[in-house]
């Protein structure tokens, strides 16, 4: 089963957010229900990274209320959650509708302000990287994402947007 960023967002959105391991279990169950397929771990890793880079998914550590460390461990050693992000159009993949009834995972209620700040922190880092690399395509993409992020969460990306616009003009 190859999942798109929007399908990954759809699965995590069924629960409010999932750890990486929970997402793998949910997708494995959906793949099995579909036709006995198994997950391609490498393809799933690539899909998750693409979804994170595009902000279709946001990595969130509810204990810290901010974007989780790159190693994936939260402040208390617990795994961060993957949450449907500001650019996602969550779509539940075929055969995944019943996954909430199969997995023993309660729906999570997230602090929207803290979640927005987590996404904003990640956005700021992505903007800094794009500007430092002089990557005009990524800068343009991030400009679009800035508007999505502001509509999705109570954050202000005006300063970052100005910095990105200035970088394009240079």
VOTIPA-975642 format. One record per residue: chain; residue number from 1; x, y, z of N, C-alpha, C in turn; residue in three letters. Coordinates in pm, whole numbers, plus 50000, padded with zeros to 5 digits. Atoms other than C-alpha are relative to their C-alpha. Layout:
BEGIN
+-------+-----+-------+-------+-------+-------+-------+-------+-------+-------+-------+------+
: kette :  nr :  n_px :  n_py :  n_pz : ca_px : ca_py : ca_pz :  c_px :  c_py :  c_pz : rest :
+-------+-----+-------+-------+-------+-------+-------+-------+-------+-------+-------+------+
:     A : NUM :     X :     Y :     Z :     X :     Y :     Z :     X :     Y :     Z :  ALA :
...
+-------+-----+-------+-------+-------+-------+-------+-------+-------+-------+-------+------+
***
This chain:
BEGIN
+-------+-----+-------+-------+-------+-------+-------+-------+-------+-------+-------+------+
: kette :  nr :  n_px :  n_py :  n_pz : ca_px : ca_py : ca_pz :  c_px :  c_py :  c_pz : rest :
+-------+-----+-------+-------+-------+-------+-------+-------+-------+-------+-------+------+
:     A :   1 : 50085 : 49882 : 50000 : 50000 : 50000 : 50000 : 50089 : 50124 : 50000 :  UNK :
:     A :   2 : 49930 : 49874 : 50008 : 50143 : 50332 : 49891 : 49902 : 50111 : 50036 :  UNK :
:     A :   3 : 50090 : 49896 : 49954 : 49985 : 50622 : 50078 : 50051 : 50137 : 49958 :  UNK :
:     A :   4 : 49965 : 49862 : 50032 : 49978 : 50983 : 49963 : 50004 : 50082 : 50129 :  UNK :
:     A :   5 : 49995 : 49911 : 49883 : 50039 : 51274 : 50199 : 49860 : 50025 : 50054 :  UNK :
:     A :   6 : 50137 : 49975 : 49955 : 49665 : 51344 : 50209 : 49938 : 49876 : 50064 :  UNK :
:     A :   7 : 50050 : 50122 : 49937 : 49591 : 50980 : 50289 : 50064 : 49979 : 50138 :  UNK :
:     A :   8 : 49937 : 50007 : 49868 : 49846 : 50983 : 50571 : 49930 : 50097 : 50095 :  UNK :
:     A :   9 : 50069 : 49901 : 49918 : 49680 : 51301 : 50699 : 49859 : 49951 : 50035 :  UNK :
:     A :  10 : 50134 : 50052 : 49973 : 49340 : 51132 : 50668 : 49999 : 49896 : 50109 :  UNK :
:     A :  11 : 49992 : 50104 : 49897 : 49447 : 50838 : 50880 : 50029 : 50062 : 50136 :  UNK :
:     A :  12 : 49969 : 49941 : 49869 : 49605 : 51048 : 51156 : 49883 : 50086 : 50048 :  UNK :
:     A :  13 : 50113 : 49915 : 49963 : 49303 : 51281 : 51147 : 49885 : 49919 : 50061 :  UNK :
:     A :  14 : 50102 : 50086 : 49939 : 49075 : 50987 : 51233 : 50016 : 49993 : 50152 :  UNK :
:     A :  15 : 49967 : 50013 : 49858 : 49246 : 50986 : 51573 : 50038 : 50133 : 50064 :  UNK :
:     A :  16 : 49952 : 49872 : 49950 : 49342 : 51352 : 51610 : 50151 : 50008 : 49991 :  UNK :
:     A :  17 : 49855 : 50009 : 50010 : 49706 : 51239 : 51590 : 50043 : 49860 : 50036 :  UNK :
:     A :  18 : 49946 : 50133 : 49975 : 49908 : 50919 : 51588 : 50151 : 50005 : 50012 :  UNK :
:     A :  19 : 49856 : 50017 : 50001 : 50259 : 50817 : 51679 : 50037 : 49931 : 49870 :  UNK :
:     A :  20 : 49954 : 50068 : 50122 : 50470 : 50681 : 51396 : 49961 : 49852 : 50003 :  UNK :
:     A :  21 : 50033 : 50143 : 49988 : 50418 : 50324 : 51525 : 49850 : 49977 : 49983 :  UNK :
:     A :  22 : 50145 : 50014 : 50014 : 50042 : 50374 : 51551 : 49957 : 50020 : 49855 :  UNK :
:     A :  23 : 50031 : 49977 : 50141 : 50030 : 50513 : 51197 : 50036 : 49878 : 49918 :  UNK :
:     A :  24 : 49960 : 50121 : 50072 : 50221 : 50210 : 51070 : 49898 : 49888 : 50022 :  UNK :
:     A :  25 : 50101 : 50103 : 49970 : 49973 : 49977 : 51247 : 49870 : 50028 : 49927 :  UNK :
:     A :  26 : 50125 : 49963 : 50068 : 49676 : 50167 : 51105 : 50009 : 49973 : 49850 :  UNK :
:     A :  27 : 49983 : 50022 : 50143 : 49814 : 50155 : 50751 : 50014 : 49852 : 49967 :  UNK :
:     A :  28 : 49988 : 50145 : 50020 : 49908 : 49788 : 50785 : 49863 : 49934 : 50005 :  UNK :
:     A :  29 : 50136 : 50055 : 49990 : 49553 : 49710 : 50893 : 49919 : 50032 : 49876 :  UNK :
:     A :  30 : 50072 : 49960 : 50120 : 49409 : 49906 : 50601 : 50049 : 49922 : 49879 :  UNK :
:     A :  31 : 49944 : 50076 : 50112 : 49645 : 49732 : 50357 : 49952 : 49855 : 50004 :  UNK :
:     A :  32 : 50045 : 50139 : 49986 : 49552 : 49390 : 50493 : 49852 : 49989 : 49964 :  UNK :
:     A :  33 : 50143 : 50003 : 50029 : 49180 : 49470 : 50474 : 49974 : 50021 : 49851 :  UNK :
:     A :  34 : 50018 : 49973 : 50143 : 49224 : 49593 : 50116 : 50017 : 49874 : 49917 :  UNK :
:     A :  35 : 49978 : 50123 : 50078 : 49376 : 49278 : 49972 : 50121 : 49922 : 50049 :  UNK :
:     A :  36 : 49892 : 50078 : 49942 : 49632 : 49132 : 50206 : 50138 : 50056 : 49972 :  UNK :
:     A :  37 : 49870 : 49940 : 50028 : 49907 : 49370 : 50096 : 50075 : 50027 : 50130 :  UNK :
:     A :  38 : 49921 : 49959 : 49885 : 50190 : 49452 : 50327 : 50057 : 50139 : 49971 :  UNK :
:     A :  39 : 49943 : 49867 : 50015 : 50348 : 49789 : 50388 : 50143 : 49992 : 49951 :  UNK :
:     A :  40 : 49862 : 49983 : 50042 : 50667 : 49889 : 50213 : 50059 : 50106 : 50092 :  UNK :
:     A :  41 : 49947 : 49909 : 49899 : 50862 : 50043 : 50503 : 50075 : 50117 : 49938 :  UNK :
:     A :  42 : 49922 : 49894 : 50063 : 51092 : 50240 : 50275 : 49908 : 50101 : 49933 :  UNK :
:     A :  43 : 50095 : 49910 : 50065 : 50803 : 50383 : 50074 : 49922 : 50081 : 50104 :  UNK :
:     A :  44 : 50071 : 49930 : 49894 : 50618 : 50470 : 50395 : 50088 : 50109 : 50060 :  UNK :
:     A :  45 : 49907 : 49900 : 49946 : 50924 : 50648 : 50535 : 50010 : 50120 : 49907 :  UNK :
:     A :  46 : 49993 : 49892 : 50099 : 50954 : 50848 : 50214 : 49872 : 50082 : 49996 :  UNK :
:     A :  47 : 50129 : 49929 : 50002 : 50582 : 50934 : 50218 : 49985 : 50088 : 50124 :  UNK :
:     A :  48 : 50008 : 49920 : 49878 : 50601 : 51053 : 50579 : 50092 : 50121 : 49991 :  UNK :
:     A :  49 : 49907 : 49887 : 50012 : 50907 : 51267 : 50511 : 49948 : 50103 : 49900 :  UNK :
:     A :  50 : 50058 : 49909 : 50099 : 50740 : 51417 : 50202 : 49884 : 50076 : 50061 :  UNK :
:     A :  51 : 50115 : 49936 : 49936 : 50425 : 51488 : 50403 : 50045 : 50102 : 50104 :  UNK :
:     A :  52 : 49947 : 49905 : 49902 : 50629 : 51655 : 50679 : 50060 : 50121 : 49930 :  UNK :
:     A :  53 : 49936 : 49890 : 50073 : 50827 : 51863 : 50430 : 49896 : 50092 : 49938 :  UNK :
:     A :  54 : 50105 : 49921 : 50065 : 50508 : 51978 : 50258 : 49899 : 50057 : 50100 :  UNK :
:     A :  55 : 50089 : 49956 : 49893 : 50333 : 52045 : 50592 : 49861 : 49938 : 49989 :  UNK :
:     A :  56 : 50124 : 50078 : 49997 : 50059 : 51792 : 50513 : 49989 : 49927 : 50134 :  UNK :
:     A :  57 : 49992 : 50053 : 49863 : 50172 : 51636 : 50842 : 50088 : 50094 : 50081 :  UNK :
:     A :  58 : 49920 : 49924 : 49905 : 50309 : 51815 : 51146 : 50037 : 49906 : 50113 :  UNK :
:     A :  59 : 49953 : 50079 : 49886 : 50520 : 51643 : 51411 : 49980 : 50085 : 50125 :  UNK :
:     A :  60 : 50039 : 49924 : 49882 : 50392 : 51747 : 51752 : 50026 : 49920 : 50127 :  UNK :
:     A :  61 : 49972 : 50061 : 49871 : 50514 : 51670 : 52102 : 49906 : 50063 : 50103 :  UNK :
:     A :  62 : 50097 : 49940 : 49909 : 50217 : 51723 : 52335 : 50059 : 50035 : 50137 :  UNK :
:     A :  63 : 49937 : 49970 : 49872 : 50446 : 51722 : 52639 : 50073 : 50133 : 49997 :  UNK :
:     A :  64 : 49926 : 49875 : 50013 : 50656 : 52010 : 52508 : 49915 : 50107 : 49935 :  UNK :
:     A :  65 : 50081 : 49904 : 50072 : 50390 : 52171 : 52294 : 50075 : 50062 : 49884 :  UNK :
:     A :  66 : 49926 : 49946 : 50112 : 50641 : 52216 : 52016 : 50046 : 49888 : 49909 :  UNK :
:     A :  67 : 49952 : 50098 : 50096 : 50792 : 52044 : 51716 : 50102 : 49910 : 50069 :  UNK :
:     A :  68 : 49915 : 50098 : 49932 : 50965 : 51727 : 51832 : 50142 : 50002 : 49942 :  UNK :
:     A :  69 : 49860 : 50007 : 50041 : 51337 : 51673 : 51810 : 50014 : 49914 : 49875 :  UNK :
:     A :  70 : 49979 : 50073 : 50124 : 51478 : 51536 : 51488 : 50009 : 49850 : 50022 :  UNK :
:     A :  71 : 49989 : 50144 : 49975 : 51541 : 51199 : 51653 : 49864 : 49937 : 50031 :  UNK :
:     A :  72 : 50133 : 50052 : 49979 : 51168 : 51167 : 51713 : 49961 : 49980 : 50144 :  UNK :
:     A :  73 : 50032 : 50019 : 49859 : 51185 : 51156 : 52093 : 49950 : 50130 : 50059 :  UNK :
:     A :  74 : 50054 : 49883 : 49933 : 50975 : 51393 : 52297 : 50077 : 50031 : 50126 :  UNK :
:     A :  75 : 49932 : 49955 : 49879 : 51074 : 51569 : 52617 : 50007 : 49889 : 50105 :  UNK :
:     A :  76 : 50004 : 50106 : 49899 : 50974 : 51269 : 52828 : 50038 : 49864 : 49943 :  UNK :
:     A :  77 : 49962 : 50125 : 50063 : 51106 : 51008 : 52584 : 49887 : 49937 : 49920 :  UNK :
:     A :  78 : 50115 : 50052 : 50075 : 50758 : 50948 : 52443 : 50009 : 50048 : 49855 :  UNK :
:     A :  79 : 50001 : 49963 : 50141 : 50709 : 50954 : 52069 : 49908 : 50118 : 49976 :  UNK :
:     A :  80 : 50090 : 49891 : 50036 : 50566 : 51271 : 51919 : 49885 : 49946 : 49914 :  UNK :
:     A :  81 : 50114 : 50035 : 50083 : 50237 : 51264 : 51733 : 50018 : 50058 : 49861 :  UNK :
:     A :  82 : 50013 : 49946 : 50134 : 50191 : 51306 : 51361 : 49856 : 50046 : 49988 :  UNK :
:     A :  83 : 50131 : 49937 : 50005 : 49898 : 51539 : 51300 : 49978 : 50055 : 49860 :  UNK :
:     A :  84 : 50031 : 49941 : 50130 : 49720 : 51651 : 50983 : 50036 : 50148 : 50003 :  UNK :
:     A :  85 : 49946 : 49865 : 50001 : 49888 : 51977 : 50889 : 49922 : 50097 : 49914 :  UNK :
:     A :  86 : 50072 : 49893 : 50068 : 49791 : 52304 : 50723 : 49983 : 49984 : 49850 :  UNK :
:     A :  87 : 50015 : 50017 : 50146 : 49841 : 52192 : 50362 : 49926 : 49873 : 49963 :  UNK :
:     A :  88 : 50065 : 50129 : 50026 : 49661 : 51860 : 50398 : 49855 : 50018 : 49958 :  UNK :
:     A :  89 : 50140 : 50021 : 50031 : 49335 : 51769 : 50237 : 49974 : 49855 : 50039 :  UNK :
:     A :  90 : 50008 : 50138 : 49949 : 49280 : 51463 : 50458 : 49899 : 49914 : 49923 :  UNK :
:     A :  91 : 50082 : 50097 : 50073 : 49146 : 51165 : 50265 : 50027 : 49863 : 50061 :  UNK :
:     A :  92 : 49984 : 50132 : 49940 : 49084 : 50833 : 50434 : 50014 : 49899 : 49887 :  UNK :
:     A :  93 : 49980 : 50099 : 50105 : 49228 : 50557 : 50215 : 49892 : 49891 : 50004 :  UNK :
:     A :  94 : 50093 : 50112 : 50005 : 49006 : 50273 : 50101 : 50037 : 49898 : 50107 :  UNK :
:     A :  95 : 49986 : 50106 : 49899 : 48956 : 50011 : 50371 : 50059 : 50048 : 50132 :  UNK :
:     A :  96 : 49946 : 49949 : 49873 : 49079 : 50242 : 50649 : 49891 : 50059 : 50089 :  UNK :
:     A :  97 : 50108 : 49939 : 49924 : 48739 : 50365 : 50764 : 49979 : 49934 : 50136 :  UNK :
:     A :  98 : 50025 : 50074 : 49876 : 48714 : 50095 : 51032 : 50122 : 49992 : 50091 :  UNK :
:     A :  99 : 49877 : 50009 : 49920 : 49069 : 50136 : 51162 : 49980 : 50053 : 50142 :  UNK :
:     A : 100 : 50020 : 49955 : 49861 : 48954 : 50344 : 51465 : 49931 : 49896 : 50088 :  UNK :
:     A : 101 : 50068 : 50104 : 49923 : 48736 : 50049 : 51571 : 50092 : 49881 : 50026 :  UNK :
:     A : 102 : 49910 : 50114 : 49989 : 49023 : 49804 : 51529 : 50117 : 50030 : 50093 :  UNK :
:     A : 103 : 49887 : 49963 : 49916 : 49312 : 49989 : 51692 : 49950 : 50046 : 50137 :  UNK :
:     A : 104 : 50035 : 49958 : 49864 : 49304 : 50052 : 52064 : 50068 : 50134 : 50029 :  UNK :
:     A : 105 : 49943 : 49867 : 49985 : 49386 : 50423 : 52035 : 49883 : 50097 : 50014 :  UNK :
:     A : 106 : 50105 : 49901 : 49976 : 49162 : 50692 : 52182 : 50025 : 50124 : 49915 :  UNK :
:     A : 107 : 49987 : 49874 : 50074 : 49092 : 51008 : 51984 : 50070 : 50102 : 50089 :  UNK :
:     A : 108 : 49921 : 49903 : 49926 : 49336 : 51277 : 52090 : 49946 : 50141 : 49975 :  UNK :
:     A : 109 : 50038 : 49858 : 50008 : 49235 : 51634 : 52163 : 50128 : 50081 : 50019 :  UNK :
:     A : 110 : 49874 : 49928 : 49998 : 49519 : 51870 : 52088 : 49978 : 50148 : 50028 :  UNK :
:     A : 111 : 49999 : 49857 : 49973 : 49593 : 52222 : 52207 : 50034 : 50070 : 49868 :  UNK :
:     A : 112 : 49981 : 49937 : 50131 : 49549 : 52421 : 51882 : 50109 : 50107 : 50002 :  UNK :
:     A : 113 : 49896 : 49898 : 49993 : 49772 : 52705 : 52001 : 50139 : 49936 : 50002 :  UNK :
:     A : 114 : 49871 : 50068 : 49992 : 50057 : 52471 : 52093 : 50031 : 49928 : 49868 :  UNK :
:     A : 115 : 49981 : 50067 : 50128 : 50005 : 52272 : 51774 : 50039 : 50101 : 49892 :  UNK :
:     A : 116 : 49966 : 49894 : 50095 : 50012 : 52593 : 51570 : 50143 : 50048 : 50020 :  UNK :
:     A : 117 : 49863 : 49956 : 49972 : 50331 : 52699 : 51743 : 50102 : 49895 : 49956 :  UNK :
:     A : 118 : 49910 : 50107 : 50046 : 50488 : 52360 : 51668 : 50019 : 50010 : 49848 :  UNK :
:     A : 119 : 49992 : 49987 : 50146 : 50405 : 52403 : 51299 : 50077 : 50126 : 49962 :  UNK :
:     A : 120 : 49930 : 49876 : 50029 : 50530 : 52761 : 51305 : 50150 : 49985 : 50021 :  UNK :
:     A : 121 : 49857 : 50022 : 49975 : 50863 : 52658 : 51459 : 50063 : 49922 : 49886 :  UNK :
:     A : 122 : 49951 : 50081 : 50112 : 50906 : 52397 : 51188 : 50007 : 50085 : 49873 :  UNK :
:     A : 123 : 50004 : 49912 : 50116 : 50808 : 52656 : 50926 : 50118 : 50097 : 50002 :  UNK :
:     A : 124 : 49887 : 49907 : 49987 : 51067 : 52905 : 51055 : 50131 : 49930 : 49963 :  UNK :
:     A : 125 : 49879 : 50076 : 50032 : 51337 : 52637 : 51035 : 50008 : 49970 : 49850 :  UNK :
:     A : 126 : 50002 : 50029 : 50144 : 51231 : 52541 : 50682 : 50030 : 50126 : 49920 :  UNK :
:     A : 127 : 49974 : 49873 : 50069 : 51233 : 52907 : 50577 : 50148 : 50038 : 50010 :  UNK :
:     A : 128 : 49857 : 49971 : 49983 : 51582 : 52958 : 50722 : 50085 : 49912 : 49909 :  UNK :
:     A : 129 : 49926 : 50092 : 50087 : 51707 : 52650 : 50537 : 49988 : 50040 : 49853 :  UNK :
:     A : 130 : 50023 : 49965 : 50140 : 51551 : 52760 : 50207 : 50075 : 50128 : 49963 :  UNK :
:     A : 131 : 49930 : 49874 : 50026 : 51693 : 53112 : 50233 : 50151 : 49977 : 49997 :  UNK :
:     A : 132 : 49856 : 50028 : 49996 : 52038 : 52985 : 50330 : 50046 : 49926 : 49875 :  UNK :
:     A : 133 : 49964 : 50077 : 50119 : 52035 : 52745 : 50034 : 49973 : 50079 : 49871 :  UNK :
:     A : 134 : 50034 : 49924 : 50120 : 51902 : 53011 : 49796 : 49906 : 49923 : 49909 :  UNK :
:     A : 135 : 50091 : 50087 : 50075 : 51633 : 52763 : 49687 : 49870 : 50074 : 49969 :  UNK :
:     A : 136 : 50114 : 49916 : 50037 : 51384 : 52986 : 49503 : 49869 : 49920 : 49992 :  UNK :
:     A : 137 : 50122 : 50081 : 50009 : 51137 : 52702 : 49435 : 49945 : 49970 : 50139 :  UNK :
:     A : 138 : 50043 : 50030 : 49863 : 51126 : 52605 : 49803 : 49949 : 50127 : 50068 :  UNK :
:     A : 139 : 50044 : 49873 : 49942 : 51096 : 52970 : 49904 : 49859 : 50033 : 49953 :  UNK :
:     A : 140 : 50136 : 49974 : 50052 : 50793 : 53013 : 49675 : 49898 : 49905 : 50064 :  UNK :
:     A : 141 : 50089 : 50098 : 49937 : 50639 : 52695 : 49816 : 49972 : 50041 : 50144 :  UNK :
:     A : 142 : 50016 : 49960 : 49860 : 50697 : 52817 : 50172 : 49915 : 50127 : 50012 :  UNK :
:     A : 143 : 50088 : 49882 : 49998 : 50534 : 53151 : 50090 : 49854 : 49956 : 49996 :  UNK :
:     A : 144 : 50137 : 50053 : 50006 : 50219 : 52961 : 49993 : 49961 : 49932 : 50131 :  UNK :
:     A : 145 : 50027 : 50072 : 49875 : 50244 : 52743 : 50303 : 49975 : 50098 : 50114 :  UNK :
:     A : 146 : 50018 : 49902 : 49892 : 50266 : 53055 : 50523 : 49855 : 50042 : 50013 :  UNK :
:     A : 147 : 50142 : 49961 : 49996 : 49912 : 53153 : 50428 : 49914 : 49884 : 50052 :  UNK :
:     A : 148 : 50072 : 50118 : 49951 : 49786 : 52798 : 50485 : 50016 : 49986 : 50151 :  UNK :
:     A : 149 : 49970 : 50013 : 49857 : 49953 : 52792 : 50825 : 49922 : 50101 : 50083 :  UNK :
:     A : 150 : 50075 : 49897 : 49926 : 49794 : 53119 : 50934 : 49850 : 49971 : 50002 :  UNK :
:     A : 151 : 50142 : 50035 : 50003 : 49450 : 52997 : 50826 : 49970 : 49879 : 50087 :  UNK :
:     A : 152 : 50015 : 50126 : 49928 : 49504 : 52664 : 51003 : 50014 : 50014 : 50150 :  UNK :
:     A : 153 : 49970 : 49986 : 49857 : 49630 : 52786 : 51339 : 50014 : 50147 : 50036 :  UNK :
:     A : 154 : 49988 : 49861 : 49957 : 49642 : 53103 : 51546 : 50146 : 50045 : 50009 :  UNK :
:     A : 155 : 49860 : 49955 : 50007 : 49992 : 53206 : 51432 : 50012 : 50111 : 49897 :  UNK :
:     A : 156 : 49971 : 49891 : 50093 : 50141 : 53499 : 51246 : 50134 : 49971 : 49934 :  UNK :
:     A : 157 : 49877 : 50029 : 50075 : 50397 : 53433 : 50973 : 50046 : 50120 : 49919 :  UNK :
:     A : 158 : 49966 : 49879 : 50076 : 50431 : 53793 : 50853 : 50150 : 50021 : 49990 :  UNK :
:     A : 159 : 49855 : 49977 : 50003 : 50797 : 53825 : 50951 : 50071 : 49900 : 49910 :  UNK :
:     A : 160 : 49937 : 50103 : 50082 : 50892 : 53495 : 50789 : 49966 : 50021 : 49853 :  UNK :
:     A : 161 : 50042 : 49977 : 50138 : 50692 : 53579 : 50477 : 50082 : 50117 : 49940 :  UNK :
:     A : 162 : 49920 : 49887 : 50047 : 50873 : 53915 : 50448 : 50143 : 49955 : 49971 :  UNK :
:     A : 163 : 49863 : 50050 : 50022 : 51208 : 53739 : 50485 : 50008 : 49916 : 49872 :  UNK :
:     A : 164 : 50003 : 50082 : 50121 : 51112 : 53487 : 50213 : 49986 : 50087 : 49875 :  UNK :
:     A : 165 : 50019 : 49909 : 50116 : 50991 : 53763 : 49979 : 50128 : 50077 : 49969 :  UNK :
:     A : 166 : 49873 : 49928 : 50018 : 51311 : 53959 : 50038 : 50106 : 49910 : 49936 :  UNK :
:     A : 167 : 49903 : 50094 : 50056 : 51517 : 53649 : 49958 : 49976 : 49977 : 49851 :  UNK :
:     A : 168 : 50031 : 50017 : 50144 : 51337 : 53612 : 49624 : 50043 : 50121 : 49919 :  UNK :
:     A : 169 : 49964 : 49878 : 50069 : 51409 : 53972 : 49535 : 50151 : 50019 : 49983 :  UNK :
:     A : 170 : 49853 : 49984 : 50004 : 51784 : 53941 : 49598 : 50060 : 49936 : 49879 :  UNK :
+-------+-----+-------+-------+-------+-------+-------+-------+-------+-------+-------+------+
***
